[in-house]
Each structure stands twice: as C-alpha cells, then as structure tokens.
C-alpha cells in the first residue's frame, strides 16, 4: 500500500513539472503602451502673447438723477423704466398754473415800470421831473425785469427734459405726487457708451506699468451676445489698492453695440491679450489646473517635447492667482514652451502622449 501511495505522489509531481514545462516554454509578448490623450497649451498662445480674463460688471457710461428746480404737484410722468428717450424730450411735468400766474403778474409789474419811465422821461424833458426821479424809475424797472425773468424760468422749469439720449434707469416717485425742488424724480443712463469695471491683481498692474503694452488689447464678452467679442478702451486706473481684496479697479469703455441690450448691473468677461516676446521676463500666465503640487510645497508642470511627444517634469515658481482659474509663473517656464493642461495627475516622467483636440 505504501508503495502505491508513493507512486501516485511521484506521478503527480512529475505531471506538475511537465505541465509547468509546457506552459513556460514561450513568454507572451509585452503589450505596447497606449499614448494618453492630453490637452496642451503653448505658453503665450499662437501669437506669442499671454491672455488673461477677469469677471467684470457693467456700469452706465453716463448717468444722472434728474430733479425739478421748482416744486409742485406732478401731473405728467409719461416714461417707463428702461424706455429710451431722446435729448430734449419731456420726461416729467409739474402743474404750471401757479407759475403762469406769477409770470403774468411779473409781466404786468414790468409793463407798469416801463410806462412810468416813459412818463417821467417826458416830464424830465419839460423840467417837470428831476433826473433822480427818472433814475429811480429805471432802477425799479430793472428789478421788475429780473423778477419777470425768474418767473419765466420757473415756468419753463415745470417741464423736466432729458439732457442727453438715454434709457430711463429708475423712477423715484409716482405721478400726481407733490415734488419738492431738487428732489430726484428719475435717473437716466446714457446709451452711447458702456463702462465696465474690473478688479485687477497687483501682478497685472505691475505689467501694465513696467512693460511694453502698447499692443495690448482688451475685449468684453457677454452672455447676452454669445460668441461675440467687443473691443474695450482703458480710461481709468485706480492708484490705490482695495484694502480688503488688494486689487486695483480699472474702468474700460466701449460703444453701445447694435442689436445687443447691455444694461448696467450685467456681468461681463473681460479678456486681456498682452504680447510677450521671448526676451521678456514677464510672468507667464497658465491655467491653474496645469500646475501640480510637489514635495515640501513645491510646484511643477509637465513640459511636452513636441518632437517625441513625451512629457518631462519641470519645477516652477508660482505667483499670484489671476482671475478665478489662472495663475502666474515667475520662474521655470518660458514663452513658446508647450505644457500639459489636463490629466496632470496621471502623467509620469517620459510618458508618451497624444494631443487632445478641444
């Protein structure tokens, strides 16, 4: 029995060795590495410049609160908020009856003063009146003329007119209310130009002040006009930073576009494009997602060899955040180099990649 068991064991062992020998005679071929698709960015863009974007807000290019110079009951308020009005158009009217009475009274007083002068002048020619009496009559006439002019101006001021072509922004009172002199009645918002205010970080301000930016251009995008860009012109730049945000407010203007209703309070995307030549030492602006965190607080990007289509790690020095999704690099990367801007956490040194088209 023992010999039978021993034989079974020997056969089993031999069989295992034979099976192992048959199975291990040839190695399976290694599977080729599949190139990972990655979005790429050539620093500085196709024109060799950098592009940054910031959220902006629309403000009225010209805005004014209108008020009467005189008071009284409002009898006409024919405009609505948002309505377009032309220069000189009547936008509100006060009851003019009391002012018309004052004009008539002042006119009568003035006419009497003129008649008194004519009478005294005739008497003066006959030595029946003194020169002092005639001079006094003329002085009284001048006073009544000033009173008449004031009364006429007050009557004219019962009509409130638009000083320029505009949209009605807001109405502060309702029709048939009593209005006090200098009490705001409504606001007008100019329609010829649009102002856009944007808060810029210190790094951008430094570039504007110290580098060649004569070819820099700014554009605005609006949700109300998808796919369109509108050129902007810089008109004002704050000289002091906001104490809370440490940003500088810039004001840019643009003409009111045809066919697009852009109103104060709307949001805008302000895009700045600044050309950067290879010799410039300006900070490079890249998407924040392209920068990965290294050890001990370091940062790096994946630089692409455009010929071999492989990536290599490059340590960089980061600066300020730009807008909500970009960051400046002050060292480690130059204009014209290409970096990966997607899947950065899945890349490794020397990995082969393919460009992922947007």
Beta strands, then each sheet from edge to edge (+ up, - down):
strand 1: 36-38
strand 2: 40-42
strand 3: 49-60
strand 4: 63-67
strand 5: 72-76
strand 6: 84-85
strand 7: 90-94
strand 8: 159-161
strand 9: 166-171
strand 10: 178-179
strand 11: 184-190
strand 12: 193-201
strand 13: 217-221
strand 14: 230-237
strand 15: 247-255
strand 16: 267-275
strand 17: 284-287
strand 18: 292-293
strand 19: 299-305
strand 20: 310-322
strand 21: 326-331
strand 22: 338-340
strand 23: 353-355
sheet 1: 1+ 23+
sheet 2: 2+ 22-
sheet 3: 3+ 12- 15+ 14- 13+ 16- 3+
sheet 4: 4+ 11- 9+ 6-
sheet 5: 8+ 7- 5+ 10-
sheet 6: 17+ 21- 20+ 19- 18+
end
